[in-house]
């Protein structure tokens, strides 16, 4: 189980509890949890990846989503966070050619090869849909990926987005 300090808590949210819940329920082929554990059994970095269908440029596109990325303060600077992100991105290929996600720390992901998307709007299916909370949308793509339309509206398909 991951240590609480790996997951900073935002106002009104317990990100540790969210991550632990995901660790307990992951297992569908479309969802994976990537983690680094130390010898004492403590989780020092974790990330969740899952397949999502989004609408962009007038067509639906299967993308890999990245969420709940965190590392323990005691593991920072040791590339543990980078390891779990790269493990998630290793799922790309074979028709799953884009990873699209939002972040409040885009420079971290840019150092790993992600590119910020041009400012875009997100259209949600309902007023109760979960909203993106981090300000920057980023993308990692394989060489086979279709170009991303600049400034395109992303249509979030489903309330779980």
Secondary structure as the mmCIF struct_conf table of DSSP 4:
data_model
#
loop_
_struct_conf.conf_type_id
_struct_conf.id
_struct_conf.beg_label_comp_id
_struct_conf.beg_label_asym_id
_struct_conf.beg_label_seq_id
_struct_conf.end_label_comp_id
_struct_conf.end_label_asym_id
_struct_conf.end_label_seq_id
STRN STRN1 UNK A 2 UNK A 2
HELX_RH_3T_P HELX_RH_3T_P1 UNK A 4 UNK A 6
BEND BEND1 UNK A 7 UNK A 7
HELX_LH_PP_P HELX_LH_PP_P1 UNK A 8 UNK A 10
TURN_TY1_P TURN_TY1_P1 UNK A 11 UNK A 12
HELX_RH_AL_P HELX_RH_AL_P1 UNK A 15 UNK A 25
BEND BEND2 UNK A 28 UNK A 28
TURN_TY1_P TURN_TY1_P2 UNK A 29 UNK A 30
STRN STRN2 UNK A 31 UNK A 37
TURN_TY1_P TURN_TY1_P3 UNK A 39 UNK A 40
BEND BEND3 UNK A 41 UNK A 41
STRN STRN3 UNK A 43 UNK A 56
TURN_TY1_P TURN_TY1_P4 UNK A 57 UNK A 58
STRN STRN4 UNK A 59 UNK A 71
HELX_RH_3T_P HELX_RH_3T_P2 UNK A 73 UNK A 75
TURN_TY1_P TURN_TY1_P5 UNK A 76 UNK A 79
HELX_RH_AL_P HELX_RH_AL_P2 UNK A 80 UNK A 89
TURN_TY1_P TURN_TY1_P6 UNK A 90 UNK A 91
STRN STRN5 UNK A 93 UNK A 93
TURN_TY1_P TURN_TY1_P7 UNK A 94 UNK A 95
STRN STRN6 UNK A 96 UNK A 96
STRN STRN7 UNK A 98 UNK A 103
BEND BEND4 UNK A 104 UNK A 104
HELX_RH_AL_P HELX_RH_AL_P3 UNK A 106 UNK A 112
TURN_TY1_P TURN_TY1_P8 UNK A 113 UNK A 113
STRN STRN8 UNK A 115 UNK A 116
HELX_LH_PP_P HELX_LH_PP_P2 UNK A 117 UNK A 118
BEND BEND5 UNK A 119 UNK A 119
STRN STRN9 UNK A 122 UNK A 123
BEND BEND6 UNK A 125 UNK A 126
TURN_TY1_P TURN_TY1_P9 UNK A 127 UNK A 128
BEND BEND7 UNK A 129 UNK A 129
HELX_LH_PP_P HELX_LH_PP_P3 UNK A 130 UNK A 132
BEND BEND8 UNK A 134 UNK A 135
STRN STRN10 UNK A 136 UNK A 141
TURN_TY1_P TURN_TY1_P10 UNK A 143 UNK A 144
BEND BEND9 UNK A 145 UNK A 145
HELX_LH_PP_P HELX_LH_PP_P4 UNK A 146 UNK A 149
TURN_TY1_P TURN_TY1_P11 UNK A 150 UNK A 151
HELX_LH_PP_P HELX_LH_PP_P5 UNK A 152 UNK A 153
STRN STRN11 UNK A 154 UNK A 156
BEND BEND10 UNK A 158 UNK A 158
TURN_TY1_P TURN_TY1_P12 UNK A 159 UNK A 160
#
